[in-house]
């Protein structure tokens, strides 16, 4: 059995759908943050799959830049989430963002 590109694209679509549903249904900021990261990883799988199918390196180059942006997002996003957790003493929802107004 050979694994073709359609398997990877189906996997990426399922992964992206799980992330999108989790982002829309959950109110916890940390879970929402993980869902965004899941969606980014699904897009990365898609880029690598098309890069392999088209025999072109540009998709893998884009994945490298997406991972760099995701690392910066993690640094800034986790700092904001930690600030919310410190203000709320252990719990944070998406509605608590307004607590960070000076």
Secondary structure in CASP SS format (residue, H / E / C, confidence):
PFRMAT SS
TARGET T0000
AUTHOR 0000-0000-0000
METHOD secondary structure of the structure
MODEL  1
X C 1.00
X C 1.00
X C 1.00
X C 1.00
X H 1.00
X H 1.00
X H 1.00
X H 1.00
X H 1.00
X H 1.00
X H 1.00
X H 1.00
X H 1.00
X H 1.00
X H 1.00
X H 1.00
X H 1.00
X H 1.00
X H 1.00
X H 1.00
X H 1.00
X H 1.00
X H 1.00
X H 1.00
X H 1.00
X C 1.00
X C 1.00
X E 1.00
X H 1.00
X H 1.00
X H 1.00
X H 1.00
X H 1.00
X H 1.00
X H 1.00
X H 1.00
X H 1.00
X H 1.00
X H 1.00
X H 1.00
X H 1.00
X H 1.00
X H 1.00
X H 1.00
X H 1.00
X H 1.00
X H 1.00
X H 1.00
X H 1.00
X H 1.00
X H 1.00
X H 1.00
X H 1.00
X H 1.00
X C 1.00
X C 1.00
X C 1.00
X H 1.00
X H 1.00
X H 1.00
X H 1.00
X H 1.00
X H 1.00
X H 1.00
X H 1.00
X H 1.00
X H 1.00
X H 1.00
X H 1.00
X H 1.00
X H 1.00
X H 1.00
X H 1.00
X H 1.00
X H 1.00
X H 1.00
X H 1.00
X H 1.00
X H 1.00
X H 1.00
X H 1.00
X H 1.00
X H 1.00
X H 1.00
X H 1.00
X H 1.00
X H 1.00
X H 1.00
X C 1.00
X C 1.00
X C 1.00
X C 1.00
X E 1.00
X H 1.00
X H 1.00
X H 1.00
X H 1.00
X H 1.00
X H 1.00
X H 1.00
X C 1.00
X C 1.00
END
